[in-house]
Amino acid sequence: MSSTKKAVLCVVAGTLVAGGFVATMATGNAAVPDVVCPGSTVTLSGEAGPPAASSGTFPVGTRLRVTNLDNGHVTTVSVNGPSGSCVLLNDAAFDKVREPGKNLIRRARIERVG
């Protein structure tokens, strides 16, 4: 294994242990995670409609996989507009990943899937 690949694996392990938000983008044959929105949370926008998100980090049309790290629930959404937050999920998307009685996700993994 080359030293470059070893360094990438160290970054992956360090990022996942640290928690927070992770965006995974494919580069060549390896997926290289990049931390986005450190210290932020995924919140509920209160908008109706099919599962979707708005984002101040990802452009409109980006598909994201959002994983609630506290309960393992996952949803995949398309960004349909800008917001002042990293990721705001609409009602339908948030219901798929939320914990009962909670209106925000403190520990999440955000992955770009297309």
KOLNU-741167 format. One record per residue: residue number from 1; residue in one letter; x, y, z of N, C-alpha, C, CB in turn. Coordinates in steps of 0.001 Angstrom, whole numbers, plus 500000, padded with zeros to 6 digits. Glycine has a CB too. Layout:
BEGIN
+-----+---+--------+--------+--------+--------+--------+--------+--------+--------+--------+--------+--------+--------+
:   k : r :    n_u :    n_v :    n_w :   ca_u :   ca_v :   ca_w :    c_u :    c_v :    c_w :   cb_u :   cb_v :   cb_w :
+-----+---+--------+--------+--------+--------+--------+--------+--------+--------+--------+--------+--------+--------+
: NUM : a :      X :      Y :      Z :      X :      Y :      Z :      X :      Y :      Z :      X :      Y :      Z :
...
+-----+---+--------+--------+--------+--------+--------+--------+--------+--------+--------+--------+--------+--------+
This chain:
BEGIN
+-----+---+--------+--------+--------+--------+--------+--------+--------+--------+--------+--------+--------+--------+
:   k : r :    n_u :    n_v :    n_w :   ca_u :   ca_v :   ca_w :    c_u :    c_v :    c_w :   cb_u :   cb_v :   cb_w :
+-----+---+--------+--------+--------+--------+--------+--------+--------+--------+--------+--------+--------+--------+
:   1 : m : 500863 : 498824 : 500000 : 500000 : 500000 : 500000 : 500900 : 501226 : 500000 : 499023 : 500005 : 501233 :
:   2 : s : 500632 : 502193 : 499154 : 501467 : 503388 : 499090 : 501222 : 504277 : 500299 : 501200 : 504165 : 497795 :
:   3 : s : 502158 : 505196 : 500548 : 501994 : 506104 : 501685 : 500801 : 507025 : 501487 : 503262 : 506931 : 501895 :
:   4 : t : 500458 : 507349 : 500243 : 499283 : 508172 : 499970 : 498019 : 507468 : 500426 : 499192 : 508508 : 498479 :
:   5 : k : 497887 : 506186 : 500097 : 496710 : 505440 : 500504 : 496651 : 505310 : 502020 : 496701 : 504061 : 499852 :
:   6 : k : 497787 : 505123 : 502676 : 497809 : 505036 : 504129 : 497322 : 506339 : 504751 : 499218 : 504702 : 504625 :
:   7 : a : 497749 : 507465 : 504196 : 497328 : 508763 : 504729 : 495821 : 508943 : 504573 : 498078 : 509909 : 504021 :
:   8 : v : 495261 : 508533 : 503442 : 493827 : 508652 : 503221 : 493074 : 507818 : 504239 : 493456 : 508223 : 501796 :
:   9 : l : 493536 : 506589 : 504504 : 492873 : 505746 : 505483 : 492913 : 506373 : 506868 : 493513 : 504371 : 505513 :
:  10 : c : 494009 : 507031 : 507219 : 494099 : 507702 : 508521 : 493080 : 508831 : 508614 : 495521 : 508250 : 508753 :
:  11 : v : 492935 : 509585 : 507543 : 491965 : 510679 : 507538 : 490558 : 510128 : 507688 : 492081 : 511509 : 506246 :
:  12 : v : 490248 : 509042 : 506976 : 488926 : 508435 : 507064 : 488639 : 508029 : 508496 : 488815 : 507221 : 506129 :
:  13 : a : 489562 : 507302 : 509116 : 489343 : 506843 : 510483 : 489206 : 508020 : 511431 : 490483 : 505934 : 510933 :
:  14 : g : 490053 : 509027 : 511296 : 489979 : 510190 : 512176 : 488674 : 510948 : 512024 : 491134 : 511118 : 511907 :
:  15 : t : 488197 : 511086 : 510809 : 486955 : 511794 : 510563 : 485767 : 511058 : 511167 : 486747 : 511985 : 509073 :
:  16 : l : 485711 : 509744 : 510962 : 484574 : 508991 : 511470 : 484561 : 508935 : 512990 : 484585 : 507590 : 510907 :
:  17 : v : 485731 : 508825 : 513607 : 485795 : 508799 : 515065 : 485381 : 510149 : 515636 : 487210 : 508428 : 515541 :
:  18 : a : 485782 : 511235 : 514970 : 485468 : 512572 : 515457 : 483981 : 512875 : 515354 : 486259 : 513608 : 514687 :
:  19 : g : 483273 : 512177 : 514471 : 481836 : 512422 : 514293 : 481608 : 513656 : 513451 : 481135 : 512576 : 515648 :
:  20 : g : 480399 : 514198 : 513516 : 480077 : 515376 : 512742 : 479558 : 515007 : 511372 : 481282 : 516267 : 512618 :
:  21 : f : 479693 : 515902 : 510448 : 479158 : 515715 : 509119 : 480252 : 515312 : 508166 : 478469 : 516970 : 508633 :
:  22 : v : 479992 : 514311 : 507353 : 480960 : 513796 : 506404 : 480323 : 513762 : 505027 : 481459 : 512394 : 506818 :
:  23 : a : 481016 : 514315 : 504061 : 480564 : 514194 : 502677 : 481527 : 513255 : 501980 : 480493 : 515593 : 501953 :
:  24 : t : 481043 : 512246 : 501303 : 481897 : 511302 : 500612 : 481809 : 511574 : 499124 : 481501 : 509843 : 500937 :
:  25 : m : 482956 : 511827 : 498519 : 482996 : 512085 : 497091 : 483983 : 511120 : 496461 : 483381 : 513559 : 496791 :
:  26 : a : 483585 : 510476 : 495384 : 484449 : 509506 : 494727 : 485539 : 510231 : 493960 : 483639 : 508594 : 493787 :
:  27 : t : 486781 : 509801 : 494166 : 487908 : 510325 : 493412 : 488724 : 509129 : 492966 : 488770 : 511336 : 494259 :
:  28 : g : 488733 : 508836 : 491685 : 489428 : 507656 : 491195 : 488733 : 506400 : 491677 : 490889 : 507661 : 491643 :
:  29 : n : 489490 : 505478 : 492249 : 488927 : 504221 : 492725 : 488592 : 504254 : 494211 : 489885 : 503094 : 492449 :
:  30 : a : 488896 : 505343 : 494903 : 488674 : 505393 : 496346 : 487698 : 506509 : 496687 : 490004 : 505593 : 497098 :
:  31 : a : 486916 : 506293 : 497736 : 486030 : 507335 : 498236 : 486779 : 508091 : 499322 : 484681 : 506738 : 498778 :
:  32 : v : 486890 : 509402 : 499150 : 487623 : 510218 : 500100 : 486634 : 511105 : 500836 : 488714 : 511064 : 499392 :
:  33 : p : 486420 : 510875 : 502147 : 485468 : 511698 : 502876 : 486035 : 513078 : 503169 : 485066 : 511016 : 504170 :
:  34 : d : 485161 : 514049 : 503238 : 485526 : 515421 : 503531 : 484527 : 515948 : 504541 : 485555 : 516300 : 502240 :
:  35 : v : 484990 : 516498 : 505660 : 484081 : 516995 : 506692 : 483450 : 518294 : 506209 : 484827 : 517211 : 508044 :
:  36 : v : 482122 : 518360 : 506286 : 481401 : 519583 : 505940 : 480519 : 519979 : 507109 : 480555 : 519395 : 504651 :
:  37 : c : 480282 : 521238 : 507261 : 479407 : 521767 : 508305 : 479810 : 521302 : 509701 : 477978 : 521363 : 508030 :
:  38 : p : 481084 : 521429 : 510091 : 481477 : 520981 : 511422 : 480709 : 521740 : 512499 : 482987 : 521159 : 511623 :
:  39 : g : 480253 : 521017 : 513512 : 479537 : 521625 : 514623 : 478096 : 521969 : 514321 : 480239 : 522843 : 515049 :
:  40 : s : 477601 : 521600 : 513145 : 476232 : 521911 : 512768 : 475327 : 520720 : 513035 : 476156 : 522320 : 511295 :
:  41 : t : 474030 : 520907 : 512844 : 473059 : 519829 : 513002 : 472161 : 519795 : 511778 : 472222 : 520009 : 514299 :
:  42 : v : 471485 : 518670 : 511570 : 470474 : 518566 : 510513 : 469148 : 518909 : 511169 : 470446 : 517117 : 509841 :
:  43 : t : 468413 : 519828 : 510563 : 467166 : 520284 : 511153 : 465995 : 520112 : 510192 : 467287 : 521736 : 511571 :
:  44 : l : 464829 : 520381 : 510723 : 463562 : 520238 : 510013 : 463152 : 521575 : 509420 : 462462 : 519702 : 510950 :
:  45 : s : 462840 : 521595 : 508112 : 462432 : 522845 : 507465 : 460948 : 523113 : 507640 : 462774 : 522810 : 505987 :
:  46 : g : 460149 : 522047 : 507854 : 458710 : 522219 : 507993 : 457974 : 522282 : 506667 : 458429 : 523455 : 508768 :
:  47 : e : 458684 : 522073 : 505563 : 458049 : 522103 : 504245 : 457408 : 520755 : 503930 : 459077 : 522473 : 503157 :
:  48 : a : 456314 : 520798 : 503183 : 455606 : 519591 : 502774 : 456203 : 519056 : 501473 : 454094 : 519874 : 502604 :
:  49 : g : 455663 : 517952 : 500988 : 456074 : 517385 : 499718 : 456869 : 516118 : 499887 : 456871 : 518378 : 498945 :
:  50 : p : 457319 : 515548 : 498748 : 458120 : 514327 : 498815 : 459467 : 514626 : 499468 : 458323 : 513725 : 497402 :
:  51 : p : 460175 : 513594 : 499953 : 461454 : 513814 : 500641 : 462402 : 514688 : 499823 : 462123 : 512476 : 500943 :
:  52 : a : 462889 : 515756 : 500454 : 463790 : 516705 : 499804 : 464554 : 517464 : 500875 : 463010 : 517685 : 498880 :
:  53 : a : 465509 : 518261 : 500438 : 466317 : 519060 : 501356 : 466636 : 520397 : 500722 : 467613 : 518323 : 501740 :
:  54 : s : 466997 : 521352 : 501568 : 467597 : 522592 : 501095 : 468959 : 522669 : 501778 : 466686 : 523869 : 501413 :
:  55 : s : 469895 : 523397 : 501157 : 471251 : 523403 : 501683 : 471986 : 524676 : 501339 : 472015 : 522220 : 501163 :
:  56 : g : 472795 : 525132 : 502272 : 473686 : 526249 : 502025 : 475063 : 525778 : 501606 : 473788 : 527119 : 503253 :
:  57 : t : 475278 : 524468 : 501583 : 476580 : 523885 : 501261 : 476582 : 523205 : 499902 : 476985 : 522889 : 502329 :
:  58 : f : 475499 : 522496 : 499577 : 475423 : 521717 : 498340 : 474522 : 522424 : 497340 : 474904 : 520286 : 498618 :
:  59 : p : 474865 : 522400 : 496038 : 474041 : 523073 : 495028 : 472731 : 522334 : 494750 : 474825 : 523217 : 493736 :
:  60 : v : 471766 : 523065 : 494211 : 470475 : 522496 : 493824 : 470719 : 521334 : 492857 : 469552 : 523584 : 493173 :
:  61 : g : 469975 : 520244 : 493067 : 470104 : 519060 : 492220 : 471022 : 517991 : 492794 : 470604 : 519463 : 490875 :
:  62 : t : 471814 : 518336 : 493796 : 472710 : 517360 : 494417 : 471890 : 516334 : 495180 : 473724 : 518056 : 495360 :
:  63 : r : 472216 : 515055 : 495010 : 471557 : 513991 : 495793 : 472422 : 513693 : 497003 : 471329 : 512689 : 494933 :
:  64 : l : 471778 : 513655 : 498165 : 472474 : 513430 : 499429 : 471878 : 512240 : 500158 : 472411 : 514681 : 500313 :
:  65 : r : 472731 : 511460 : 500793 : 472279 : 510398 : 501700 : 472536 : 510923 : 503113 : 473034 : 509004 : 501430 :
:  66 : v : 471475 : 511007 : 503903 : 471568 : 511513 : 505270 : 471352 : 510343 : 506218 : 470526 : 512657 : 505532 :
:  67 : t : 472332 : 510102 : 507091 : 472251 : 509026 : 508067 : 472242 : 509612 : 509459 : 473417 : 508037 : 507901 :
:  68 : n : 471236 : 509263 : 510248 : 471190 : 509641 : 511662 : 472070 : 508632 : 512383 : 469698 : 509656 : 512241 :
:  69 : l : 473199 : 509069 : 512906 : 474148 : 508160 : 513545 : 473655 : 507656 : 514903 : 475485 : 508850 : 513712 :
:  70 : d : 472633 : 508278 : 515462 : 472106 : 507832 : 516748 : 471157 : 506643 : 516616 : 471395 : 508974 : 517432 :
:  71 : n : 470472 : 506516 : 515457 : 469542 : 505394 : 515313 : 469776 : 504576 : 514037 : 468121 : 505910 : 515325 :
:  72 : g : 470698 : 504997 : 513181 : 471026 : 504252 : 511971 : 470056 : 504438 : 510822 : 471106 : 502825 : 512290 :
:  73 : h : 469023 : 505270 : 510974 : 468047 : 505479 : 509895 : 468655 : 506353 : 508805 : 466746 : 506126 : 510441 :
:  74 : v : 468290 : 506034 : 507552 : 468888 : 506681 : 506386 : 467797 : 507153 : 505438 : 469854 : 505721 : 505660 :
:  75 : t : 468012 : 508302 : 504793 : 467156 : 508748 : 503708 : 468032 : 509359 : 502620 : 466091 : 509768 : 504213 :
:  76 : t : 467573 : 509272 : 501386 : 468266 : 509902 : 500268 : 467346 : 510981 : 499710 : 468659 : 508850 : 499160 :
:  77 : v : 467895 : 512176 : 499531 : 467099 : 513323 : 499098 : 467836 : 514100 : 498018 : 466774 : 514242 : 500289 :
:  78 : s : 467095 : 514932 : 497301 : 467678 : 515883 : 496362 : 467577 : 517271 : 496975 : 466966 : 515827 : 494969 :
:  79 : v : 468626 : 518063 : 496780 : 468597 : 519456 : 497228 : 467756 : 520230 : 496237 : 470040 : 520065 : 497348 :
:  80 : n : 466704 : 520905 : 496745 : 465800 : 521622 : 495848 : 465839 : 523132 : 496026 : 464400 : 521139 : 496053 :
:  81 : g : 466723 : 523618 : 496884 : 466835 : 525054 : 497067 : 467903 : 525397 : 498085 : 465505 : 525636 : 497492 :
:  82 : p : 468238 : 526684 : 498160 : 469248 : 527130 : 499118 : 468650 : 527333 : 500515 : 469896 : 528429 : 498633 :
:  83 : s : 469517 : 527302 : 501503 : 469111 : 527620 : 502871 : 470310 : 528218 : 503591 : 468575 : 526350 : 503623 :
:  84 : g : 470094 : 528684 : 504791 : 471179 : 529225 : 505588 : 471894 : 528168 : 506401 : 470662 : 530285 : 506495 :
:  85 : s : 471472 : 526917 : 506293 : 472058 : 525812 : 507047 : 472761 : 524853 : 506109 : 470984 : 525074 : 507859 :
:  86 : c : 473547 : 523950 : 506691 : 474185 : 522911 : 505881 : 473115 : 522088 : 505182 : 475091 : 522002 : 506752 :
:  87 : v : 472200 : 521489 : 505959 : 471117 : 520693 : 505392 : 469853 : 520882 : 506220 : 471506 : 519200 : 505329 :
:  88 : l : 468768 : 521244 : 505553 : 467439 : 521276 : 506161 : 466609 : 520228 : 505436 : 466775 : 522717 : 506070 :
:  89 : l : 466049 : 519287 : 506178 : 465197 : 518268 : 505576 : 463741 : 518691 : 505671 : 465409 : 516903 : 506258 :
:  90 : n : 462955 : 518402 : 504625 : 461524 : 518686 : 504720 : 460866 : 517624 : 505597 : 460863 : 518726 : 503305 :
:  91 : d : 459564 : 517776 : 505857 : 458847 : 516886 : 506779 : 458994 : 515408 : 506405 : 457374 : 517256 : 506811 :
:  92 : a : 458790 : 515075 : 505122 : 458811 : 513677 : 504694 : 460189 : 513050 : 504888 : 458393 : 513568 : 503231 :
:  93 : a : 461242 : 513780 : 504548 : 462601 : 513252 : 504704 : 462978 : 513138 : 506177 : 463613 : 514146 : 503970 :
:  94 : f : 462619 : 514152 : 506959 : 462978 : 514154 : 508377 : 462287 : 513015 : 509115 : 462612 : 515496 : 509020 :
:  95 : d : 461036 : 512728 : 508750 : 460304 : 511638 : 509402 : 460979 : 510288 : 509192 : 458876 : 511582 : 508881 :
:  96 : k : 461721 : 510129 : 508100 : 462396 : 508857 : 507825 : 463607 : 508623 : 508723 : 462828 : 508807 : 506378 :
:  97 : v : 464221 : 509689 : 509231 : 465462 : 509535 : 509999 : 465374 : 510013 : 511447 : 466557 : 510276 : 509314 :
:  98 : r : 464300 : 510658 : 511811 : 464199 : 511256 : 513145 : 464045 : 510213 : 514235 : 463034 : 512215 : 513198 :
:  99 : e : 464383 : 510625 : 515438 : 464054 : 509861 : 516633 : 462751 : 510442 : 517156 : 465210 : 509920 : 517722 :
: 100 : p : 461868 : 509611 : 517695 : 460569 : 510108 : 518170 : 460725 : 511292 : 519136 : 459796 : 508976 : 518860 :
: 101 : g : 459955 : 512339 : 518868 : 459937 : 513513 : 519733 : 461075 : 514494 : 519526 : 459948 : 513078 : 521124 :
: 102 : k : 461992 : 514218 : 518600 : 463127 : 515114 : 518367 : 462960 : 515842 : 517043 : 464454 : 514331 : 518381 :
: 103 : n : 463348 : 517115 : 517028 : 463225 : 517934 : 515830 : 464571 : 518364 : 515261 : 462399 : 519148 : 516131 :
: 104 : l : 465645 : 517684 : 515677 : 466947 : 517909 : 515069 : 467781 : 516658 : 515230 : 467657 : 519131 : 515694 :
: 105 : i : 468789 : 516550 : 514382 : 469708 : 515422 : 514425 : 471080 : 515995 : 514746 : 469714 : 514610 : 513068 :
: 106 : r : 471590 : 515654 : 515909 : 472888 : 516192 : 516351 : 474070 : 515460 : 515729 : 472992 : 516119 : 517864 :
: 107 : r : 473915 : 514178 : 515479 : 475008 : 513384 : 514895 : 474519 : 512764 : 513600 : 475505 : 512278 : 515884 :
: 108 : a : 475059 : 513252 : 512475 : 474624 : 512772 : 511173 : 475811 : 512627 : 510243 : 473584 : 513714 : 510567 :
: 109 : r : 475648 : 511765 : 509255 : 476621 : 511652 : 508184 : 475896 : 512092 : 506908 : 477208 : 510174 : 508064 :
: 110 : i : 476494 : 513036 : 506212 : 475936 : 513539 : 504958 : 476863 : 513063 : 503847 : 475790 : 515120 : 504963 :
: 111 : e : 476320 : 512325 : 502873 : 477127 : 511836 : 501771 : 476529 : 512284 : 500453 : 477247 : 510313 : 501816 :
: 112 : r : 477383 : 512806 : 499580 : 476953 : 513168 : 498233 : 476875 : 511877 : 497425 : 477933 : 514212 : 497566 :
: 113 : v : 475704 : 511591 : 496846 : 475543 : 510349 : 496091 : 475271 : 510594 : 494610 : 474418 : 509532 : 496683 :
: 114 : g : 475273 : 511797 : 494188 : 475073 : 512063 : 492756 : 474807 : 513498 : 492464 : 473952 : 511250 : 492227 :
+-----+---+--------+--------+--------+--------+--------+--------+--------+--------+--------+--------+--------+--------+
